[in-house]
Amino acid sequence: MDKQTIRETVWDALEERGIARFPFPPHDRIPNFEGASEAAQRLTETAVWDAAETVKANPDSPQLPVRRAALRAGKTVYMAVPRLRDERCFYELDPDELDDIEAAPAISNVADHARQVGPEAVGSVDLVVSGSVAVTEDGARIGKGEGYSDLEYAVLRELGLVDETTPVVTTVHELQIVGGPGGVVDTSVPVDDHDVPMDWVVTPERTVETETTHTTPAGVDWDALSTDRIDEIPVLSTRRPD
């Protein structure tokens, strides 16, 4: 199967089996799922979570419990501005400066609570949290197809704010694990050079340390980006190599 076929199969199954949660439909997004809070709780019981002081997290609904948990634990959270549309492309959520930790990390509220900063202001990131449509037990991830999660990681890597030792995790439903015992897809997953592999996959039922053998991108793959794509993302256009 190609990536889009896997996406469609997972989205359909989440909807048909009543596992998808608001927002609806689950299609064309990182899908929210029954048990997202339980998966977040399981993530908080890992050593990589305990060791992290700074978390870069995706803005999607299924990872909202993770972002809230991070703030409750005193961790600083960074979320990307949608589509990286500004040069100051990250929202910084400092729990010591927030009046409402529960509301602040929701995508509909974050702009009203966060400080908007450029990547140079982020400092080092201790843990990266990604949303997934599908993922394998060896860490191959499929997002919704727009590539922004991988680009956000690539920008941080380009600036030395993450490296190959920075753990990358995702929380998903068992159904979303390709080849897993509860999954709806049993196939290999295509992996591109710019894809960021997952080190940990956490579901409501279990925690998988992937021991991935997939290579982590060392920075922005400029050759894979069109001139138009670079021009529409300020954080890339200002750093384009000569």
N, C-alpha and C positions, 0 to 999 in steps of 0.2 A: 504493500500500500504506500502511496505517497502521503505527505504530511496532511494535505487537505482532506483526503479520504479518512485518515485517522481522526482528524478533528471532527468531521461531520458524524462519524460513528459514535464518538464519545458524547458529543452534544446531544444527539438523538437519544442515546441510552439514558443520559441523566434526566432528560425531560420525560421520556416514556415511562421510566421506573419511579418517577416521583421523587428523585433524589435532588434535583435542582432546587435552589432557593433563590429568593429575590436578589438581584433583578432578573426579570424574565424577558424574553426567552434566554436560555443559556447560550444560544448560538452567537457566534461572532464576538465573543468576549472570553475573558478568563472566568469560567463558570463558578458561581457560588454553589455550595453543596451542603447537604445535611451532614452534620458532624464537624463543620469547620472549626467550631470552638473547641471541640475535643482534640482535634488535630493540633491546634495552637497550644493547648495545655500540654500535650505530649511533647511538643517541641521545647517548651520551657523546662522540661526535665532532662535535657541533653547537656553534655559538657560544653559543646560549642556555644550554646545559649548562655550558660553561666559565665563563660569567659569573655563575652562580648559587652563592650560599653557603648559602641556605636553600631547602629543597624541601618543599612540601606534596604528599604522595603518597597515592593510594588504597591500601587495604589488601589488594587482591585478588592472587591467585596469579600472574597473568601479569606483574604489575609488581614482583614480589619481586626479580627481577634488577636492576631499576632502583633500588630502594631500597638494595639491597646495594652497588651501584656508587656511589651517592651517599655512603654512609657510608665506603666505601673511599677516596673522593676528599676526605674531610674535610668534607663538607657536613652540616649539621644537617637531619634529616628529621622532619616532623610527619605523623602519621597520625591519622585521626579515630577516636574511640571508637565502636564499632558502634552505629548508629542514633542517634548523638549523644545517648545516654541520660543523660549526666552533664553538670552545669554545666561541669566541667573536661573539655571534650569532645575534647581532642587529646592524643595521646601524643607526647612530645618525645624524640627519639633523638639524643643528642650523641655523635659518634664518639669524642671524647676521654674519655668517661665509660663506654664500653662495654667489657666483657671479651670479648664474642663478637659481632663485627660480622656474622658470617654468620647466626647464629640470631636476633639481636635483631629484625630487621624482619619476621619471619614473623608473620602474624596470630595464630598459636597461641602465640607466645612474647612478643609485644611488651609485654604488661602486666607481665611479670616483669623487663623490662630498661629500660623507659622511665620517664620522669617524666611524670605526668599533669597537664596544665595547662589553664587556661581560655584562650579566644582572645586575651585582652588580653596574655597572657604570650608569645604567639607572636612578636611583633615583625613586621617586614615579611617577606614571602615573595617570593623571587626567581623561582621556577619552580613551576608547578602541574602535577602529573602525574595524569591521569585514566585510569581503565579504561573500555573501551567494548565494547559488543556489536557495534555497527556505527558507521561514520563515513564521511563523504563527503570527497572531495578538496578541497572548499571549506569544510570545518570543521564541518559539521553532525554532531552526535554523538547516538547513541542509547545510553543505559545500560540497566540491567536492569529499570528501570521504577519503582523506589521513590523516586527523586528526591533521595537523600541527597547524592550528589556535588555536584549543583547547589546544594543548601542549604548545604553546607560552604563552597563558594565564596562564596555570597551573604552568609554571616555574616562571612567575612573581608573582603569588599568593604564591607559595612556599617560595619565598624570601621576601614576605611582601611588594612588590612594587605596588600591587593592592589588594583590599579587596572587601567584598560583597557590599560596598557602591559605588564602582567605576562604573560609567555608561558605558554600552556596547551598541553600536549602529551599525546598518547596513543600507546601502542605496541599494534599489532594485527597479525594475519595479513592477508595480501593478500586473502584470501577475505572478510574483514570489511569491506572498503572498498566501499561502495555505489557502483555505476557505475564501479568500477576495473577494470583489465584482468583481474585474477584473482578478482573478486568474483562472488557468486552472485545478487546483487540489482542490478537496473538500473532505478532509479526515483527520483523525488524523495523527500526526507525531510522530513516535517513538522517545523517548528521553532517552539517555544513561546517566549514572552517570557522565561521563567525559564531556558531552556536556555543552557548555557555553550558557546560555540563553541571549536573547537580551532585553534590557530595552527600547530601542527606535527602531522603524522601520520607515525609511523615504523613501518616493517615490517622483517622480516629482510632484504628486498631493496632498499628505497629509503627516502628521506627526502623528505617532501612538505611544503613551506612553503605553507600553504593560502591565504594572503592573503585570509582570510575577510572577507566583507562582512556576516556576521551580527552583530548587536549584542550586546555583552557586558552582562549584567545589572548594574545599578548598585547593587544591594543586594537585600535580601529583598523579594520580592513578597508583601506581607502579604495582599493581597486574594485571592491564589490559594491561600492556606492556610486550612483549616478551623480552627475554634476547638479541636477535639479534637486536631488535628495539632500546633498550637502548644503546647497544654497538655502533650503527652507529650514535648516536647523542651525541656529546661530552658533551654538557651542562647537559645531563642526566647521562651519564656514570660516570662523575666525582662527581655526587651528589647522586648516588645510595645508598640507606640505606643498612647497613650491615645485 
